[in-house]
Amino acid sequence: MTAAAQRADVIVIGAGLGGLLTAAILARRGRRVLVLEREPRAGGRLRSFELDGFVVDCGAFLWPNKYLDEALAAAGVTGWVGSEIPADQVMRIYVQGLGGKRFAFPWLGRDRHALADTIREIYRVSADEFAAFGNVLGQLAQLDTVATETLMHVTVREWLHANVPNTTSANALLRTLMLFGSKDPPNASLGEFARMMQRNRASDARAKPEYCGANAIGGVRALAEAIRAAAERNGVELRLGTTVDEIIVSSGRAAGVVAHGATPFQERFEADVVVSNLPIWTLFQVISERHFPAQFVANAHHFAKVGGTVSIAYAFNDVPTLRETGEPDRFPGWTRLLVGPDRSFGGGLFWTSVHSPRNAPAGKHILQGMRLVPPGVLADHAQVERIVADFDAMVREIYLDVDQTLRWQRHWITRDGSEYMISAVPRPDVRAPLLGLHFVGETINLPSIQMDAAAHSALECARLIERG
């Protein structure tokens, strides 16, 4: 005899940030919500591990916060503290081979005198040429919503070819995209880049750069734990270690899932609404492509090519001394690295212990870094080792006393597929075509990026489900 299917109002597949927030919001509004997560812990990319008394974030560890606070409030999250990065200390740049000299990040509207060294050494153009490039950025920043939307699926290469005949300005825009973290600037979405330029316009709520603050536990796991606790207080049933094998389609709609836990024996769960927090490129492992338009399928497969990261952590017995100033480094923001003869993107570094004291034992500190890379790099040990060597060389170039203060270094790879500036291939909407299936996560078609996009998608998903 087959066991009767268990029923919920909403089933959420995946307990990443978007899935957890969606579940917590809907449960707080009276829905019966079941969350199925294959890993033994909730949080998705919000994962932290302890080593020798230090906390290492092995997924996401820095985000803009334009929608996260709203989503946390809607979910009833308490007991979590964020740490905002001051607007004038969000980003700095170091170039390999220049003796640890710091360069200012070329924010739109920044005084050109403050950028003199950046213009000369990083852009390698004259002040007048940089001003002409600044006019191009200014135009993008002033586009209205409709004009920006028309550029979402236009690549930067296509737009530059049609609109910026000045090669110097075109190259400067590509370099700026690289500084923001895109590993493939020519194929980035021009519309996404324009949105980034517009994100802090006076008429909009400001997106504040943020990391975890002084929480009871260290690392980004503090955020995941706070949301999980809120979800369970709201009545969410969270099943960890449970793998979804299939999304059930009945009468043309997503009507539930088949899943299994520690044993291979399957259970059937039914619901009025199914929400997927799976990476979009893994969707067709649990539902047939035939349920979706061909273009949707092609777009979803494209994102499997995004890649992952080579990441690194340095544990220090004390804050090392900046070679340039002779002072201990207290910079609270993100350090961009440019490496090699072409001064290409070498990743970034961030002092997590400056914000979250429990990330390191008293008096000690942890510095973390990551570089976005194409998928093929992750399977090439020699390339990974070269990237790690670049990080090690830059750390020793920036700081005077690394060998005296360094306790240990560890590196790893991730295959999360996230990218700061995604390509111009269309992202999926929150509500899928045809099936009534919903999507949440970082690559949903909303004007937000990274972990903030996951929070934004949770808010929009909950709104759509509530509206019916």
Order of alpha helices (4+ residues) and beta strands (2+ residues): beta-alpha-beta-beta-beta-beta-alpha-beta-beta-beta-alpha-alpha-alpha-alpha-alpha-beta-alpha-beta-beta-beta-beta-alpha-beta-beta-beta-beta-alpha-alpha-alpha-beta-beta-alpha
